[in-house]
Amino acid sequence: MKGLIGVLVGIIIGGALTFFLLQEVVMPKENNQKIHSSELPKPKDNIKGDIKQLFNIDTTVVSKMFLYKTITGYGTLQHPENDLKDITFKISGYVEKLYADFTGKYIKKGDPLLSVYSPQLVSAQEEFLRAFEYYKNMKNSSDPVLKKSAEDLYEAAYKRLKYWDITDSQIEKLKKTGKIQKSITLYSPYDGWVMEKFVYLGSEVKEGKPVMRIAKHKNLWLITDIYEDDIRFVKKGQKVEFYFVSYPEKRFEGVVDYVYPMMDKEKRTLKVRIVVNNEKREFFPGMYGEVSIKIPIGESIVLPETAVLNTGKRQIVFVQKEKGVFDPVFVKTGIYSDGYYQILKGVHPGMIVANSALFLLDADAQLKGKYSKGKKMKMMHHHH
């Protein structure tokens, strides 16, 4: 069986070599003159066991280069959790008017949100008016105990209305007119968009329950997934570049604001948060974005990916022993960056390695027993 495999590999290599040789014969030179097979370089027959250059093989020199690792992630814009604000009513009642009447409406601080009819409010105003009348009557009293009691009663009734978010101007109006309001209007304490609305016209409002949810959108969070093998490179404070499908021609800059401590077991990813400034209101929650993190690795020995044969279990390069003669050498690779492999072990700067026809060189090496157990293939060490 092994003999049959050897014959088949030999046929494949022979066919490939014949193809390359024929190409050399028929391809014209720059001056349009044809060359003959007699002019082709002859392989050295006296070198046994080495891989011979029977066709053109590009070479490259092992060198050093400053490497950057670029990590790419994808994610969506989300509301910051600290930006979402629920607006609650501190009094029970029923919605009479709804000013913020649809989700997505922009509200400014101080704008009316809704008016609520409340029996509790009616009784609270009645108590306040009675306390106010008593306070006015006792204001000039010669009895300090009665005077202090009237002041305390008035102050308590005033605070109760304030607790229910009735404004000072509304209370002053009540004092002047004496007219009891059957409903109370709730005004927005924030600027922002109505993200959720929990009540409708005629709905019952319960004390302490939220009626609306508002978000400013001044800043948004871009939450992106980073794959497991890239996690070690990502740190808080790193600069990032990102863009959105909505603005493909623009690139935006930011920083890693937070690295989440939990992994997604199914995706094998970790979430990373980038704060996106949205003062111009050009971004919206739900927008899809791509994040690029460029991390400096430092100066390293490198080879182009075309010079490394990666079989999955091992990485091999073919080092030129002399012109036209290559030997396979195991190497240990590090990170991959923009078409280059970081070489951690196996070769040194200045060595010349093959940069093409690696599969043919590999097949020839197998045919000649370069990978056999009897011949120990070690990582080469460069002697100066």
Rosetta blueprint (number, residue, H / E / L):
1 M L
2 K H
3 G H
4 L H
5 I H
6 G H
7 V H
8 L H
9 V H
10 G H
11 I H
12 I H
13 I H
14 G H
15 G H
16 A H
17 L H
18 T H
19 F H
20 F H
21 L H
22 L H
23 Q H
24 E H
25 V H
26 V H
27 M L
28 P L
29 K L
30 E L
31 N L
32 N L
33 Q L
34 K L
35 I L
36 H L
37 S H
38 S H
39 E H
40 L L
41 P L
42 K L
43 P L
44 K L
45 D L
46 N L
47 I L
48 K L
49 G L
50 D L
51 I E
52 K E
53 Q L
54 L L
55 F L
56 N L
57 I L
58 D L
59 T E
60 T E
61 V E
62 V L
63 S E
64 K E
65 M E
66 F E
67 L E
68 Y E
69 K E
70 T E
71 I E
72 T E
73 G E
74 Y E
75 G E
76 T E
77 L E
78 Q E
79 H L
80 P L
81 E L
82 N L
83 D L
84 L E
85 K E
86 D E
87 I E
88 T E
89 F L
90 K L
91 I L
92 S L
93 G E
94 Y E
95 V E
96 E E
97 K E
98 L E
99 Y L
100 A L
101 D L
102 F L
103 T L
104 G L
105 K L
106 Y E
107 I E
108 K L
109 K L
110 G L
111 D L
112 P E
113 L E
114 L E
115 S E
116 V E
117 Y E
118 S L
119 P H
120 Q H
121 L H
122 V H
123 S H
124 A H
125 Q H
126 E H
127 E H
128 F H
129 L H
130 R H
131 A H
132 F H
133 E H
134 Y H
135 Y H
136 K H
137 N H
138 M H
139 K L
140 N L
141 S L
142 S L
143 D L
144 P H
145 V H
146 L H
147 K H
148 K H
149 S H
150 A H
151 E H
152 D H
153 L H
154 Y H
155 E H
156 A H
157 A H
158 Y H
159 K H
160 R H
161 L H
162 K H
163 Y H
164 W L
165 D L
166 I L
167 T L
168 D H
169 S H
170 Q H
171 I H
172 E H
173 K H
174 L H
175 K H
176 K H
177 T H
178 G L
179 K L
180 I L
181 Q L
182 K L
183 S E
184 I E
185 T E
186 L E
187 Y E
188 S L
189 P L
190 Y L
191 D L
192 G E
193 W E
194 V E
195 M E
196 E E
197 K E
198 F L
199 V L
200 Y L
201 L L
202 G L
203 S L
204 E E
205 V E
206 K L
207 E L
208 G L
209 K L
210 P E
211 V E
212 M E
213 R E
214 I E
215 A E
216 K L
217 H L
218 K L
219 N E
220 L E
221 W E
222 L E
223 I E
224 T E
225 D E
226 I E
227 Y E
228 E H
229 D H
230 D H
231 I H
232 R H
233 F H
234 V L
235 K L
236 K L
237 G L
238 Q L
239 K E
240 V E
241 E E
242 F E
243 Y E
244 F E
245 V L
246 S L
247 Y L
248 P L
249 E L
250 K L
251 R L
252 F E
253 E E
254 G E
255 V E
256 V E
257 D E
258 Y E
259 V E
260 Y E
261 P E
262 M E
263 M E
264 D E
265 K L
266 E L
267 K L
268 R L
269 T E
270 L E
271 K E
272 V E
273 R E
274 I E
275 V E
276 V E
277 N E
278 N L
279 E L
280 K L
281 R L
282 E L
283 F L
284 F L
285 P L
286 G L
287 M L
288 Y E
289 G E
290 E E
291 V E
292 S E
293 I E
294 K E
295 I E
296 P E
297 I E
298 G E
299 E E
300 S E
301 I E
302 V E
303 L E
304 P E
305 E H
306 T H
307 A H
308 V L
309 L E
310 N E
311 T L
312 G L
313 K L
314 R L
315 Q E
316 I E
317 V E
318 F E
319 V E
320 Q E
321 K E
322 E E
323 K L
324 G L
325 V E
326 F E
327 D E
328 P E
329 V E
330 F E
331 V E
332 K E
333 T E
334 G E
335 I E
336 Y E
337 S E
338 D L
339 G L
340 Y E
341 Y E
342 Q E
343 I E
344 L E
345 K E
346 G L
347 V L
348 H L
349 P L
350 G L
351 M L
352 I E
353 V E
354 A E
355 N L
356 S L
357 A L
358 L H
359 F H
360 L H
361 L H
362 D H
363 A H
364 D H
365 A H
366 Q H
367 L H
368 K L
369 G L
370 K L
371 Y L
372 S L
373 K L
374 G L
375 K L
376 K L
377 M L
378 K L
379 M L
380 M L
381 H L
382 H L
383 H L
384 H L
